[in-house]
Amino acid sequence: MKQQPQSAYELQKNVEYRNISRWVKISTPSIYKKVIQLEEKGYLEAELVREGNMPEKSVYRITPEGEHFFMDLMEKTARETVSIFLNFNAVIMNLDFMPEEKRKELLEGIHDGISDLKETIEVKSGERQHIPLTGRTILQQQLEMTEAMERWLTGFEKEYLKKK
């Protein structure tokens, strides 16, 4: 909505198309909920629009208060300590509580998940030359992180399985 007015559905489709949910925690239901909350707070303003024979839809645009909120949020987020949440760390932390024969299988599953993510990022990077620099940079960041995770997991796996 910062770029142009749009409906919550269009925003959700943009999030899906740009694979934003791979980079930040966001879900389709939360998009609709947040749009309503932001409108209630005065950060977005809705206009009912009808296109052809389609039913009316709300098209949202950012208000001056929304612009101010956006700037504050950007500044606050840029100053926060970076946190890295990797859901597979819960598995790593609890490997010792798993049967020995299951541990290697779980580690292979993590390897597969990292490889799948890496492959998806590589495909997206190659397919979308029209992606703006900021998006391409995030794809590169994510690719380098998957490579680092692969190296880390390989080293951990060797040491962990040798120990057991």
N, C-alpha and C positions, 0 to 999 in steps of 0.2 A: 504494500500500500504506500510505501515511501516513494516508489517509482511512479505509480499511477493508481487511480481509484480502481477497485475491483471488488467483486463479491467474495464472500467467505469460501465459496466453492472454487472460484478461480485461484484464490490464495492457496487453498489446499492442493489444487492441481499443480501449481507452481512449486510447492514444497515437494510433491512427489516427483515431478519432472527433474528438478535440480538435486534430488536425493539428499535433501537437507536433513532428513531424519537419520541419516548415517553419521552426520557430524554433530548434531545436537539432539537432545531428547525432546521429541515432539511427536504427537500423534494426531490423526485426523479429528477425533472428538475434541481434543484440546484446542485445536485451531478454532473451531466454531465457538467453543466456550470462551476463549480469550478474546475473540472479536467482539462478542457481546459484552464482556467485562470492560474492554477498552472503550466501547461506545458508552456504556453506563458511566464511566469515569470522565467522559468528555474528550478523550484522546482521538476518537474516530467519530465521524458523522456519516449517517446513512442517507442515501437517496433511493427512493423506489424507482426502478427503471423497468420498462417493458420492451422486449425485443420481439417484433412480429407477433405471432400468436402464442408465444411463450408466456407463462405466468410472470407476474411481477417478481423482481428480485431486488434485494438490498445491495447497493454498490456503496462501498465505504471509501472515504477519503480521510486522510490524517488532518487533524485540526491544528491550530497554532499551539494549543496546550499539548497535543500529541507530539508535535515537533520538539517542544521543550522536554517532554518526558523521554523521547527517543535520545536526544543529546545527553541528558543526564544518565540514562541507562548505558549508553555507549562509553561514557567517561568512567562510570563506576565499574563496569565490566573490564575495561582495559587496565584498571589498577588492581584488580583482584589477583590473589595468588592463584596460579594455574592449578587446576586439579585434573588428574587423569584417572578416569574410572574405567577399568577393564573388567567386564563381568566374569571372565574366566579366572580371575584371581581368587574367587570364592572356591573354585575347584582346586587350584594350586594349594590354597591354605588347608584344605581338608583331604588331600591325597593320602596322608598317613592313616586316615580312618577308613580307607577303602580296602577291599581285598587286594592282595598283591597282584593277582592276575588282571584286575580291572584298571589298575593305575596306568599301564602302558596304553590301554585302549582310550582312556580319558585324555591322556596327553596327545595321542594321535588325533582325537577329535578336535582339540584346541589347534593343533597344526592345520588341520583341514579348514577350520573356521578362519584362521589367519590367511591361508592360501586363497580361500574363496573371496575374502575381502580384497586381497591384493589383486587378484584377477579382475574383479569388478572395477576397481579403480583404474587399472591399466586399460581396460576396454573403454571406460568412460573418457579417460585422458586422450586416447587415440581417436575416438569418434567425434568429439565435440570441440572442434577448433574455434567455434563461435563463442565458447565460454569466456567470459571476461577474465582479465588477469587475476582478480581476487579469487575467483572460483578455481582457476587453473592452479593457483598457488596452494589453495587448500587441498586440491587433489594431490599435488606433489608432496605436501606435508603428510597427508594420509598414507601415501605410497611409502615414503621414507619411514614412517612409524611402523608400517607392517613389516618392512625389511628388518627394522631393529627388533621387533617382537619375534620374528623368525629366528634371528641370531640368538636372542636371549633365551628363547624356549629350547633351542637345540642345545645350548650350553647347560641349561638347567636340567634338561632331560638326561643328558649324559652323566652329570654328577649325581642326580637323584637316583637313577636306575642302577648306577654302579654301587651306590651306598646301600641299596636294599638287597 
